[in-house]
Amino acid sequence: MVEAVLSIRNAVKSLGGHPILKGVDLQLYSANVSAVLGPSGAGKSTLLRAIAGLEKLDSGYIDCAGENWDGNGSFVPTEKRQVGVVFQDYALFPHLTVEKNIAFGLRGTSTQDERQARVAELLDTAELGRVAQAFPHELSGGEQQRVALARAMAPRPAIILLDEPFSSLDRRLRSELRSRTINTIRDAGAAALIVTHDADEAFEAADHIYLMEDGRIIQHGDPAAVYARPNSLTSARLLGDINLIEVTAKSGSFETPFGPVSASGLSDNATARLLVRPEAISESQTGPTFEANSIFIRQGRQRLRTTAPDGTDWIVDLPLTRVIKKGETIGLALDENALTLLPT
């Protein structure tokens, strides 16, 4: 069994008398990227700051490679933790060149020749050699992000923390830099934690997703599994649009606007919430007809808002092989293998 590089157990933290972390458990592994996804105010940044040593827990434990960083009367200060941090605003020193910003992460370590060699290596890895003598205000947003990452990785930390590091970049650049950043971290063998409120970012970057709400981890696991099998309505909504109806089991099935759906294993009159992702609905020549009220293009597919024969509204995600027009009626069907039932 692979040992966690960092383990957080029952982390509790209040700020100004207001509870922020309410018993958080989390593990990070080498060459593995985890994402904490949640809305503003969920406690994501406070969790990151606690790992970095910028906040001390009220109770609970943070252990790294067998060393107790926080808890049990111990507290290891930030400068003695093997952690590199990339903040949302990058926090570059405006009076230092790119080269000196990166070198700042090596202060007090190794010899001057070793520091210079490490900076040169990172300038090459991050493709920053041509701007090595430039100042932060002379750089593009993407270049600033790469400088911040290079500085964080300079001392070869065991853990890299990234706090919404791509949010200020345009969509095309954000995706490109995210992919490059994640590959660089994995190649270095570091354990990484990305804090984000963007589900697409979490899916693209992470090997493991932690969903956070109101100071608690409410679900975690492989991104595909968490998306396909949310354990609550909140988890489902954190990861994308969801259709929801209340259903009641009758003779082994539920009635839906698409027709009967199996209620195997549930007794008659048992009630549940049926969660349906937009992409679990497909066009069908034989299915009941829905009216398309609005259509927009989303990531190369068409997202429809439709009305069922019973008057309920449904979000549908279809390929662009046949373009649907507003006001058109279309037959739709459910993929019963892509549904989630939650007890009420």
N, C-alpha and C positions, 0 to 999 in steps of 0.2 A: 504494500500500500504506500502511495506517495505521501510524504510528509508535507504539511503546509509550511511555507516560509513564514507566514504571519497568521496568527490566530487571535481573533477577538471573541471574548466570551462575556455575555451579559453586560455589555457596556451601557452605562447610565451617565447622563450629563445634563445639567440644567444651566441655563444662562439667564441672569437677572431674575431668578426665581421661577423661570418658565422651563418645564421639562422639554428637552430637545431630543436626547437619545433615551430610549425606554427599554433597554435590555437587548441590545443588538449583538448577534452572533455572525461572524464572517470569517472566511479563510481565503488566503491568497497562495498561489503556487507558482513555482519558477517557470519561466517561459510561457506563462498563461495570463490571459487578460480577462479581468472581471469588470463588470459594469454595475454601478448602483444607479438605478433609474427611479425617479420619483418626481412629484411636483415640487414647486418652490415651497420652502418651509417644512419639507419632510425630514430634514436633519442630515442631508447628504454631505454638505460642506463641513458641518461640525464633525461628522464621522471622519472625513478626510483630515481635518485639522488635528483630531485626536491621534490618528495614526502618525502624523508628522511630528507630534509632540508640541504642537502650538496650543493645544487645550489639554488639560489634565482631567481624566475621568473622575466623576464623583464616586463611582464604584464599578466593579467589573475588572477585566484584565485585557491587556494587549501583550502578546508574547511574540518574539521574532527569533527564529532559529534557536529556540531553547532559552533565550534571554528574556527576562521579564522587563518590558518597557514601561508598563503602567499597571498599578494595582498591587495589593499586598504590601503597601507602604513604600513601594519603589516607584521611581519616576526617572526615566532616562531623558535628558534634554535633547532638543531637536538636533543640535550639532553633533551629537554622539550616536544618532540613529542612522542606519544605512538606508536613507530615504532621499529620493529626488522628487521635487514637486514642480509641476507646471501649472501655474495659476491661469485663471480665465483672462486676465489682462497681461499675462506673460511676466510682469514685474521685472522688466529689464532695467538695468542701470543706464539712464540717459546720457551720463557723462563718460561712459566707457564704450570702447569699440566692440564690435562683434567678438573679436579675438579675446579681449579682456573680460567681456561678460562670461564667455565660456570658461576662461581660466579662473574666474572667481570661484567656480564650483570646486576648484582644486586647491584652494588656499590652505596652507598648513599641511599638505600631503606631499610625499615623495620629494625628489630633487627637482631643480629648475629644468634640467634637461628632460626628465621624465614628464614634467608638466607640459613643456613645449611640445613634446612628441604626442602627448594625449590630445592637446588642443588641435594640432595639425591633423590627427586622425579624425577627430570629430568634424572639423571644417570640411574634410573630404567626404565623410559619410553623409553629412547634412547638405552637401553641395553648396557650401557657403564661402568657399575659398576666394571668390572674386569680390566678396563684400567684407572680407576679414577686417579691414581697417575702417569700415563705415560705422556710423552711429545709429542707434535704434530708429531715430526719426527719419533716417534716410532709407529705411527698409520698407518693403511691402508687408502686409499682414502675414502672408505665408512665410516670408523670411524671418519675421519676428518670432513666429511660432516655432520654427526650426531652431533658432538660436536658443529659445527657452528650453526646448527639449535637449539640445546638445549640452547646455549648462547643467541641466538636471542629471544627465547621464554621465557627465565628466568623471566623477569619482567612482564609477561602476557600482552604483547602489544595488542592493538586493531588491529594492521595491521602488517603483515609479508611481507617483500619484498625479492624476491629471484632472483638474477641476474645470469642467466645461471648456476645454482648451480650443475648440474649433467653432464656438458659437458666433464669433465676430467675423467669420470668413464667409464669402459667398458660397452658394451651394456646390458649384463645380469644384472650386478650390478646396472646400471643406472635405469632400469625399476623397479627393486625390491625396491631400495631406494626411488624412486619417489613416488611409491604407499604408502610406509610407511610414508614418509614425509607429503604427502597430507592428509592421514588419521589422522595423529597427529594434523595438523593444523585445520582440520574440527572439531575434537573432542574438541579442545581448544576454538572453537567458534570465532577464529580470521578471519579477512578478509585478503586474500592473493593475491599477484600479482606476477606472474612469468614472467620474461623477457626471451625470447628465440628466436632462429632462427630455431628451430626444430619443424616442424608441428606435428610429432608423439607425441612429448612431450606435446605440447599444447592440442592435442586431449585427451591424457590419463589423464592429470592433471586438465583441466579447466572446470568449469561450464559455463564460458563465455569467448569468444575470441575477442580480439581487433587486427585487422590487421593494421599494421603501415608501411607507406612508406614515405620517404622524409619529416619527421617531422609532418605527418598528420595521423589521424586515417581514413582509407579509407573504413572500414566496421567493424561491430561488431555484436555479437549475439550469440545464442546457437551454439556450434560447429557443430552439424549436419546440421543445417539450413545454416550456412555460407559456409560449404563445398558443400552442394547440390545446393545452389543458390547464387553463387558469383555474385557481382554486377559489376564486371569489370574483364578484363583479368588478371590484376595484382593480384587481390584478389584470383582468381582461381589458379594462378601459385604459390602463397605463400603457398597454402595448399596442393600442390601435382601436379603430372603430369597431363597434359590436352591435349586433341586433339582439334585442331581448324581448321575450314574451313569457308570460306566466302560463303554465300548462298543467293539466290534470290527467292522470292515468285512467284510462277506461279500457277494460278488456285487453290489456297488454300493449296499448299504444296511446300516443298523444295526438290530439287533433291540432293541426297547424294550417295556415293559409296555403301551404304547399301540399296538403294532404296528410294522412296519418304517418306518424313517426314512431318507431318501436320504443316501448317503455319497458323493455325486458328487465325483469328483476324487481319491478316496483308493483306494489299492490294497488288494487282499484282505489280511486279517489286520492291517491298520493299526489301531492302538488310539488312542482319544481319550477325553476327558472331555466329556460332553454336559451343558451347563448349561441349565436350564429355569426361567424366572421363573414364579411362581405364577399370574400373569395370562395366561400363554401356554397355559394349560390351560382348556378349556371343557367344559361339559356336552354330551353327545352321546347321541342315541338309539341309535346303532349302535356306539359305542365299547365297549371292555372295561369291566367293572364294577369299581369300587373301593368299599371300605367307609369311610364317614365315621366317624372315631374321636372327633373333637372339632371344635366349631364355635365361633367367636367373631366378633363384628362389629368390623370394622376400617375406619374412614373410609368408612362407608356401603356396604360390601361384606361378604360373609361369607368368612372365612378358614377353610379346612378342612384338617385333617390326616387323610390317608387312607392306606389300605393297598391296594396293587395285588395282582392275582392271584398274582404271583410272590413276595409277601411284603415288597417294598420299600415304604418310606414316602414319601409325596408331599404337599407343601404346595400347596393349590389355592385360587385367589382367584376367587370367582364373584359375579355380581350378586345382589341380593336379590329378583329377580323371582319366584323360587321358593325358599322357605326350606327348606334341607336339615336333616334331623334326625339326631341322633347314632345310629349303628348302621345308617343307611340305606345301601343300595348304589346307586351312580349310575354311569352310563356317562360316560366322559371321553375327550377327544381333544386332541391337540397341534396348535398352530399352528406348522407347520414353518418359517415365515418369522421366527419369534421365538426361534429356538434359537441357541445359541453352542456351537461345537465348539473345544475346546482340545487340542492334541497332548499326549500323555503323554511 
